[in-house]
């Protein structure tokens, strides 16, 4: 079984979905995400800007998502299928690392990427897809008929007319947005981290050679307001809120696993997570483990797991995992920032009462692969204190003015199918409410989990098309640390009737 996987994704979108997600003021004077449909904004079409010129240097690799096609997998086959999906994603990581460390060969041979990277990758993916079909069919299911068409991957080129941060002309210094590169700590465009994901000059910017680039940042004071009003409440609305205080991960509970997507697979996330709440969450945790895990929450009946990818400042320093899988080896480098504030709140529905969350419900919000997949499942929201009710960014990191702090906001899916605590693709058992705040297709409204993370971040500086002291969210190496890949994970685990208490609090209009 492979050791890596990544969160499920959808085929590459044909266009960016414009418009911003609706945010609203919540209880207690704090600004909380209150999304009722999965909507996304874009100041700059991150996909349309990719130069398609022949011979352009390939910046990254995009593969169709096999896991997203698997709407039904028999339970007795899920463990084997999850392992094979992990193998698919390990293959992508290895292919990206080969892409990033063979720039000289690519410059000498225009067919190198196809013949030496993408072609062999397709062959290896076909072997895994055949295994997945076999496991599903053997367990009495029926594998989708189009899986064989998902084995081919493509290379995303960069603009060949831009310069890398070392001032040299050439494709090796480019990024998908066509911007000059940040060059890392020394301005040379070299990979200064201890990793194999970008050791050549100018690869894709950033301290590790795989982003972010200057084009990933925007001065928030120059962005037009884009926050929409929340849906109108009906007379039956559930207007209360329940806040749980679980800390900021000051005890540095980290790992690079993902027990939701890749149970039993070490380093299944390819990037580092902060964990608050349940203290025994790793690839090998089970529901029984969660009940024995203890919690960082003040309410000891809240054993839920709340975890998200860390944010790092690429200031030339390294952290404890500079030589580790999921860390420096895979392009996640720089100083890890601990949030100054981590606010976790459950809110209600504007159109009706909510039912209690079921024990062990899993929810993933956002898409860790949204840069290559497109925005269909993206749910990233970046802002600055003082701007949260005005501007929310999906595909840009904000540069905040003096005295303002960076804010990441998450609003999880608030509709549940009423039966399943998870689904084969980890998405279809939950959904966002529609624009009016209503659950569709017979789904039931549950308390909506919202999270707000606040960071002290030294403001990045953009000079001559390059970014200095960039910050970025951890991610899969081929995602180039794009802000749109931000995501959050949750497993509901409670004791002492807490799930019902949360629902009752929300339904009664109280602040708990």
C-alpha positions as CSV (number, residue, x, y, z in Angstrom):
1,X,0.0,0.0,0.0
2,X,1.3,3.5,-0.8
3,X,1.9,6.0,1.8
4,X,0.4,9.1,0.3
5,X,-2.9,10.4,-0.8
6,X,-4.7,13.7,-1.3
7,X,-8.2,15.1,-0.8
8,X,-10.7,14.3,-3.4
9,X,-11.1,16.6,-6.3
10,X,-13.2,17.3,-9.4
11,X,-12.1,17.5,-13.1
12,X,-10.4,20.8,-14.1
13,X,-13.0,23.5,-14.4
14,X,-13.4,25.1,-17.7
15,X,-13.7,28.5,-16.2
16,X,-13.4,30.3,-12.8
17,X,-16.7,30.7,-11.0
18,X,-16.8,34.4,-10.3
19,X,-18.5,36.2,-7.4
20,X,-17.7,36.1,-3.7
21,X,-19.1,33.9,-1.0
22,X,-21.6,35.4,1.4
23,X,-20.3,36.4,4.8
24,X,-22.2,37.8,7.7
25,X,-21.8,39.1,11.2
26,X,-22.4,36.4,13.7
27,X,-23.1,36.5,17.4
28,X,-20.7,37.9,19.9
29,X,-19.4,40.7,17.6
30,X,-17.1,38.4,15.6
31,X,-17.2,38.1,11.9
32,X,-18.1,34.5,10.9
33,X,-18.4,32.8,7.6
34,X,-22.0,31.9,7.0
35,X,-22.0,30.3,3.5
36,X,-25.2,28.7,2.1
37,X,-23.8,27.8,-1.3
38,X,-20.3,26.9,-2.3
39,X,-19.4,30.2,-4.1
40,X,-16.0,31.5,-5.1
41,X,-14.5,34.8,-6.1
42,X,-11.5,35.5,-8.3
43,X,-9.8,38.8,-8.9
44,X,-7.6,37.2,-11.5
45,X,-8.5,34.1,-13.5
46,X,-5.9,31.7,-12.1
47,X,-6.6,29.1,-14.7
48,X,-7.1,31.4,-17.8
49,X,-3.8,33.1,-17.2
50,X,-1.8,29.9,-18.0
51,X,0.1,30.5,-21.2
52,X,-0.4,27.7,-23.6
53,X,2.4,28.6,-26.0
54,X,4.1,25.7,-27.6
55,X,7.4,24.8,-25.9
56,X,6.6,26.6,-22.7
57,X,8.3,25.2,-19.6
58,X,5.9,22.9,-17.7
59,X,5.3,24.3,-14.3
60,X,3.3,21.6,-12.7
61,X,1.3,18.4,-13.3
62,X,-2.5,18.1,-13.4
63,X,-4.2,14.7,-13.2
64,X,-7.9,13.8,-13.3
65,X,-9.4,12.8,-9.9
66,X,-10.2,9.2,-9.8
67,X,-11.5,9.3,-6.2
68,X,-14.1,11.9,-7.0
69,X,-15.7,9.5,-9.6
70,X,-16.2,6.9,-6.9
71,X,-19.6,7.9,-5.6
72,X,-20.2,4.3,-4.4
73,X,-17.7,1.8,-3.1
74,X,-18.8,-1.2,-1.2
75,X,-17.8,-0.9,2.5
76,X,-15.8,-4.1,2.4
77,X,-13.7,-2.6,-0.5
78,X,-13.1,0.9,0.9
79,X,-9.9,0.1,2.7
80,X,-8.3,-1.4,-0.4
81,X,-9.6,1.4,-2.6
82,X,-8.4,4.1,-0.3
83,X,-4.9,2.5,-0.3
84,X,-4.9,2.4,-4.1
85,X,-6.0,6.1,-4.3
86,X,-3.1,6.8,-2.0
87,X,-0.8,5.1,-4.5
88,X,-2.2,7.3,-7.3
89,X,-1.4,10.4,-5.4
90,X,2.0,9.2,-4.3
91,X,2.7,8.8,-8.0
92,X,1.7,12.4,-8.8
93,X,4.0,13.7,-6.0
94,X,6.9,11.6,-7.4
95,X,6.2,12.8,-10.9
96,X,6.2,16.4,-9.8
97,X,9.5,16.0,-8.0
98,X,11.0,14.6,-11.1
99,X,9.6,17.5,-13.1
100,X,11.1,20.0,-10.7
101,X,14.5,18.5,-10.7
102,X,15.0,17.9,-14.4
103,X,14.8,21.5,-15.7
104,X,18.0,21.2,-17.6
105,X,16.9,18.1,-19.4
106,X,13.6,19.7,-20.3
107,X,15.3,22.7,-21.8
108,X,17.4,20.4,-24.0
109,X,14.6,18.1,-25.1
110,X,11.1,19.4,-25.9
111,X,9.7,15.9,-25.6
112,X,11.3,15.1,-22.2
113,X,8.3,15.8,-20.1
114,X,5.9,13.7,-22.2
115,X,8.3,10.8,-22.8
116,X,10.0,10.6,-19.4
117,X,7.4,11.9,-16.9
118,X,3.8,12.0,-18.2
119,X,3.9,8.9,-20.4
120,X,5.3,6.6,-17.6
121,X,2.9,8.2,-15.1
122,X,-0.1,7.2,-17.3
123,X,1.1,3.6,-17.4
124,X,1.5,3.4,-13.7
125,X,-1.9,5.1,-13.1
126,X,-3.5,2.5,-15.3
127,X,-2.2,-0.3,-13.2
128,X,-3.7,1.3,-10.1
129,X,-7.0,2.0,-11.8
130,X,-7.3,-1.6,-12.9
131,X,-6.8,-2.6,-9.2
132,X,-9.5,-0.2,-8.1
133,X,-12.0,-1.6,-10.6
134,X,-11.1,-5.1,-9.5
135,X,-11.6,-4.4,-5.8
136,X,-15.0,-2.7,-6.4
137,X,-16.3,-5.4,-8.7
138,X,-15.1,-8.2,-6.5
139,X,-17.0,-6.7,-3.5
140,X,-20.2,-6.7,-5.4
141,X,-20.1,-3.1,-6.6
142,X,-19.9,-1.7,-10.1
143,X,-16.9,0.4,-11.0
144,X,-17.6,3.5,-13.1
145,X,-17.1,2.7,-16.8
146,X,-15.0,5.8,-17.5
147,X,-12.2,5.3,-15.0
148,X,-9.7,4.3,-17.8
149,X,-10.1,7.8,-19.3
150,X,-8.7,9.3,-16.1
151,X,-5.2,7.9,-16.4
152,X,-3.7,10.6,-18.5
153,X,-2.1,13.6,-16.9
154,X,-1.1,16.9,-18.4
155,X,1.6,19.4,-17.9
156,X,0.7,23.0,-17.1
157,X,3.1,25.3,-18.9
158,X,4.4,28.7,-17.6
159,X,4.9,31.8,-19.6
160,X,8.2,31.5,-21.5
161,X,8.5,35.3,-21.8
162,X,9.0,36.1,-18.1
163,X,12.2,36.1,-16.1
164,X,13.1,34.2,-13.0
165,X,14.3,36.1,-10.0
166,X,17.9,35.6,-10.9
167,X,17.3,37.9,-13.9
168,X,17.9,35.1,-16.5
169,X,15.5,34.6,-19.3
170,X,14.0,31.1,-19.6
171,X,11.2,28.8,-18.7
172,X,12.7,27.4,-15.6
173,X,11.9,30.5,-13.7
174,X,8.3,30.7,-14.5
175,X,4.9,30.2,-12.7
176,X,1.5,29.5,-14.0
177,X,0.4,33.1,-13.5
178,X,3.2,34.4,-15.7
179,X,4.9,36.3,-12.8
180,X,8.5,36.7,-11.9
181,X,9.6,34.4,-9.1
182,X,10.2,35.2,-5.5
183,X,13.6,33.5,-5.4
184,X,13.4,32.4,-1.8
185,X,15.7,33.8,0.8
186,X,18.6,34.8,-1.4
187,X,16.8,36.2,-4.4
188,X,18.6,33.9,-6.8
189,X,15.6,31.7,-7.6
190,X,17.3,28.7,-6.1
191,X,15.7,26.2,-3.8
192,X,17.1,26.9,-0.3
193,X,15.1,24.2,1.5
194,X,16.1,20.6,2.1
195,X,13.8,19.0,-0.3
196,X,13.6,17.2,-3.6
197,X,10.7,19.2,-5.0
198,X,12.4,22.1,-6.7
199,X,16.2,22.0,-6.5
200,X,16.7,23.8,-9.8
201,X,17.0,27.5,-10.4
202,X,13.8,29.4,-10.6
203,X,11.4,26.4,-10.7
204,X,8.2,28.0,-9.5
205,X,9.2,30.6,-7.0
206,X,9.2,30.4,-3.2
207,X,11.8,29.2,-0.8
208,X,11.5,25.6,-1.9
209,X,11.1,26.3,-5.6
210,X,7.3,25.5,-5.7
211,X,5.7,28.8,-4.8
212,X,4.1,31.0,-3.8
213,X,4.8,33.7,-6.5
214,X,4.2,37.5,-6.4
215,X,1.0,37.0,-8.3
216,X,-0.5,35.1,-5.4
217,X,-0.6,38.2,-3.2
218,X,-2.7,41.3,-3.3
219,X,-2.9,44.5,-1.2
220,X,-6.2,44.1,0.5
221,X,-6.7,47.9,0.7
222,X,-6.9,47.9,-3.1
223,X,-9.6,45.3,-3.5
224,X,-13.1,46.3,-4.0
225,X,-15.6,45.1,-1.3
226,X,-17.1,41.7,-2.4
227,X,-18.9,40.4,0.7
228,X,-22.6,39.7,0.1
229,X,-25.4,39.8,2.6
230,X,-26.5,36.6,4.3
231,X,-29.8,34.9,3.4
232,X,-32.9,36.4,5.0
233,X,-34.0,34.7,8.1
234,X,-37.5,33.1,8.3
235,X,-39.6,32.9,11.4
236,X,-38.4,29.4,12.1
237,X,-34.7,30.2,11.8
238,X,-32.3,28.7,14.3
239,X,-30.5,31.8,15.4
240,X,-28.3,30.6,18.3
241,X,-24.6,29.8,18.4
242,X,-22.4,27.4,20.3
243,X,-18.7,28.3,20.8
244,X,-16.1,25.7,21.8
245,X,-12.7,26.8,23.1
246,X,-10.0,24.3,22.0
247,X,-6.8,26.4,21.9
248,X,-4.5,27.3,19.1
249,X,-2.3,24.2,19.0
250,X,0.3,25.8,21.3
251,X,1.5,22.3,22.2
252,X,2.4,21.7,18.6
253,X,0.3,18.6,17.9
254,X,1.2,18.0,14.2
255,X,1.3,15.3,11.7
256,X,1.1,14.8,7.9
257,X,-1.5,12.1,8.0
258,X,-5.2,12.3,6.9
259,X,-7.3,9.7,8.6
260,X,-10.5,10.7,6.7
261,X,-9.1,10.3,3.2
262,X,-6.2,7.9,3.8
263,X,-6.8,5.8,6.9
264,X,-3.8,3.6,7.6
265,X,-1.5,5.5,5.2
266,X,1.4,7.4,6.8
267,X,1.9,10.9,5.4
268,X,-1.4,10.6,3.6
269,X,-1.8,14.4,3.4
270,X,1.6,15.3,2.0
271,X,1.5,18.4,4.3
272,X,1.5,19.3,8.0
273,X,-1.7,19.8,10.0
274,X,-2.4,21.7,13.2
275,X,-4.7,19.7,15.4
276,X,-6.9,21.0,18.2
277,X,-9.6,19.2,20.0
278,X,-9.0,15.4,19.9
279,X,-5.4,14.7,20.8
280,X,-5.0,11.2,19.3
281,X,-5.6,11.7,15.6
282,X,-3.3,10.1,13.0
283,X,-3.6,7.7,10.1
284,X,-4.2,4.8,12.3
285,X,-6.9,6.3,14.6
286,X,-10.3,4.6,14.8
287,X,-13.6,5.7,16.3
288,X,-12.6,3.9,19.5
289,X,-9.3,5.8,19.5
290,X,-11.1,9.1,19.2
291,X,-13.2,8.3,22.3
292,X,-10.0,7.7,24.3
293,X,-8.0,10.5,22.8
294,X,-8.5,13.3,25.3
295,X,-9.1,16.9,24.1
296,X,-7.6,20.3,24.1
297,X,-11.1,21.8,24.4
298,X,-12.2,23.4,27.7
299,X,-15.4,21.4,27.3
300,X,-14.1,17.9,28.0
301,X,-17.2,16.4,26.3
302,X,-15.9,17.8,23.0
303,X,-13.6,15.1,21.6
304,X,-14.0,16.3,18.0
305,X,-11.0,16.6,15.8
306,X,-10.4,20.0,14.2
307,X,-7.4,20.2,11.9
308,X,-6.1,22.3,9.1
309,X,-2.8,22.8,7.1
310,X,-0.3,25.0,8.8
311,X,0.8,28.4,7.5
312,X,4.5,29.1,7.1
313,X,6.5,32.3,6.6
314,X,9.2,31.7,4.0
315,X,11.8,34.0,5.6
316,X,14.8,31.8,4.9
317,X,14.5,29.8,8.1
318,X,13.5,26.1,8.4
319,X,11.4,24.3,10.9
320,X,11.6,20.9,12.6
321,X,10.4,19.0,9.5
322,X,12.8,20.5,7.0
323,X,14.1,16.9,6.1
324,X,10.8,15.1,6.6
325,X,8.1,13.7,4.4
326,X,5.3,16.2,4.1
327,X,7.7,19.0,5.1
328,X,10.8,20.1,3.4
329,X,11.1,16.9,1.3
330,X,7.9,17.9,-0.4
331,X,8.3,21.6,-0.7
332,X,6.7,22.7,2.6
333,X,9.4,24.9,4.1
334,X,9.7,28.0,6.3
335,X,8.8,28.9,9.8
336,X,5.5,27.4,11.0
337,X,3.1,30.0,12.5
338,X,0.9,29.2,15.4
339,X,-2.5,31.1,15.2
340,X,-2.9,33.9,17.7
341,X,-6.6,33.1,17.7
342,X,-8.6,29.9,16.8
343,X,-12.3,30.5,17.1
344,X,-14.6,27.5,16.6
345,X,-18.4,28.1,16.5
346,X,-21.5,26.3,15.5
347,X,-24.3,28.4,14.0
348,X,-27.8,27.7,12.8
349,X,-29.9,27.7,9.6
350,X,-31.7,30.9,8.5
351,X,-34.7,28.8,7.3
352,X,-35.3,26.3,10.0
353,X,-34.2,24.2,13.0
354,X,-31.2,21.9,12.9
355,X,-30.7,18.3,13.9
356,X,-27.8,17.1,16.0
357,X,-24.7,16.0,14.2
358,X,-24.2,12.3,14.2
359,X,-21.4,10.7,16.1
360,X,-18.2,10.4,14.0
361,X,-19.5,12.5,11.1
362,X,-16.6,13.4,8.8
363,X,-16.5,16.7,6.8
364,X,-13.8,18.1,4.6
365,X,-14.4,21.7,3.4
366,X,-12.4,23.2,0.5
367,X,-10.1,21.3,-1.9
368,X,-6.4,20.8,-1.3
369,X,-6.0,20.3,-5.0
370,X,-8.1,23.2,-6.3
371,X,-5.2,24.8,-8.2
372,X,-5.2,21.9,-10.7
373,X,-8.8,20.7,-10.2
374,X,-10.5,24.1,-10.6
375,X,-12.7,25.8,-8.1
376,X,-15.7,23.5,-7.9
377,X,-14.9,22.4,-4.4
378,X,-12.8,25.3,-3.3
379,X,-13.9,27.1,-0.1
380,X,-10.8,29.1,0.8
381,X,-11.4,32.6,2.4
382,X,-8.5,34.9,3.3
383,X,-8.8,38.4,4.7
384,X,-7.4,40.8,7.3
385,X,-8.8,42.0,10.6
386,X,-10.8,45.1,9.9
387,X,-11.7,43.9,6.4
388,X,-13.5,40.7,7.0
389,X,-17.0,42.0,6.4
390,X,-15.8,43.8,3.3
391,X,-13.3,41.6,1.4
392,X,-12.9,37.8,1.3
393,X,-10.3,36.3,-1.1
394,X,-10.2,32.9,-2.5
395,X,-7.3,32.8,-5.0
396,X,-5.1,35.5,-3.4
397,X,-3.2,35.9,-0.1
398,X,-3.9,39.3,1.4
399,X,-1.2,41.8,2.3
400,X,-2.6,43.5,5.3
401,X,-1.9,47.1,6.4
402,X,0.0,47.9,9.5
403,X,-1.8,46.8,12.6
404,X,-4.0,44.3,10.8
405,X,-3.7,40.5,11.0
406,X,-4.2,37.7,8.4
407,X,-7.4,35.8,8.8
408,X,-8.4,32.4,7.4
409,X,-12.2,31.6,7.7
410,X,-13.9,28.3,7.1
411,X,-17.6,27.5,6.9
412,X,-18.4,23.8,6.6
413,X,-21.2,22.1,4.8
414,X,-24.4,22.5,6.8
415,X,-26.6,19.9,5.2
416,X,-26.4,16.1,5.9
417,X,-28.0,13.2,4.1
418,X,-29.4,11.9,7.3
419,X,-27.8,8.5,7.0
420,X,-24.0,8.4,6.4
421,X,-21.1,9.7,8.5
422,X,-18.9,9.6,5.4
423,X,-19.0,8.8,1.7
424,X,-16.7,7.1,-0.8
425,X,-15.5,10.4,-2.2
426,X,-15.9,12.1,1.3
427,X,-18.2,14.7,-0.1
428,X,-21.6,13.5,-1.2
429,X,-22.9,12.7,2.3
430,X,-22.9,16.5,3.1
431,X,-23.7,19.6,1.1
432,X,-23.9,23.4,1.3
433,X,-27.3,24.9,1.6
434,X,-28.5,26.8,-1.4
435,X,-28.4,30.6,-1.8
436,X,-31.6,31.0,0.2
437,X,-30.2,28.9,3.1
438,X,-32.2,25.7,2.3
439,X,-31.0,22.2,2.2
440,X,-31.9,20.3,-1.0
441,X,-32.5,16.7,-2.0
442,X,-34.0,15.6,1.3
443,X,-30.8,16.6,3.3
444,X,-31.2,17.8,6.9
445,X,-29.8,21.0,8.3
446,X,-27.1,20.5,11.0
447,X,-25.3,23.0,13.1
448,X,-22.8,24.7,10.7
449,X,-19.3,24.5,11.9
450,X,-17.4,27.8,11.3
451,X,-13.8,28.5,12.1
452,X,-11.7,31.7,12.2
453,X,-7.9,31.6,12.5
454,X,-5.9,34.8,13.0
455,X,-2.2,35.1,12.4
456,X,0.5,37.6,13.0
457,X,2.2,37.6,9.6
458,X,5.1,39.9,8.6
459,X,3.7,41.7,5.5
460,X,5.2,40.3,2.3
461,X,6.9,42.8,0.1
462,X,6.5,42.9,-3.7
463,X,9.5,44.3,-5.5
464,X,10.1,44.2,-9.2
465,X,7.6,41.4,-9.6
466,X,9.1,39.3,-6.8
467,X,7.8,38.6,-3.3
468,X,10.0,38.7,-0.3
469,X,9.1,37.1,3.0
470,X,6.1,35.3,1.5
471,X,3.7,33.3,3.6
472,X,1.8,30.3,2.4
473,X,-0.4,27.5,3.4
474,X,1.1,24.0,3.4
475,X,0.0,21.8,0.4
476,X,0.8,19.1,-2.1
477,X,4.0,20.1,-4.0
478,X,2.4,20.3,-7.4
479,X,-0.2,22.8,-6.1
480,X,2.5,25.5,-5.8
481,X,1.2,26.7,-2.5
482,X,-1.7,28.5,-4.1
483,X,-4.1,30.2,-1.6
484,X,-7.2,28.6,-3.3
485,X,-6.0,25.2,-2.0
486,X,-6.8,26.0,1.6
487,X,-9.1,23.5,3.4
488,X,-10.2,22.3,6.8
489,X,-11.1,18.9,8.2
490,X,-13.5,17.8,11.0
491,X,-14.6,14.7,12.8
492,X,-17.5,15.0,15.2
493,X,-16.9,13.1,18.4
494,X,-18.8,14.0,21.6
495,X,-19.8,12.6,24.9
496,X,-22.3,13.6,27.6
497,X,-25.1,14.3,25.1
498,X,-23.1,17.3,23.8
499,X,-24.2,17.0,20.2
500,X,-27.8,17.4,21.3
501,X,-26.9,20.3,23.6
502,X,-25.3,22.1,20.6
503,X,-28.4,21.6,18.4
504,X,-30.7,22.7,21.2
505,X,-28.6,25.8,21.9
506,X,-28.7,26.8,18.3
507,X,-32.4,26.1,17.9
508,X,-33.3,28.1,20.9
509,X,-31.5,31.2,19.8
510,X,-29.1,31.2,22.7
511,X,-25.4,32.1,22.8
512,X,-23.6,29.2,24.5
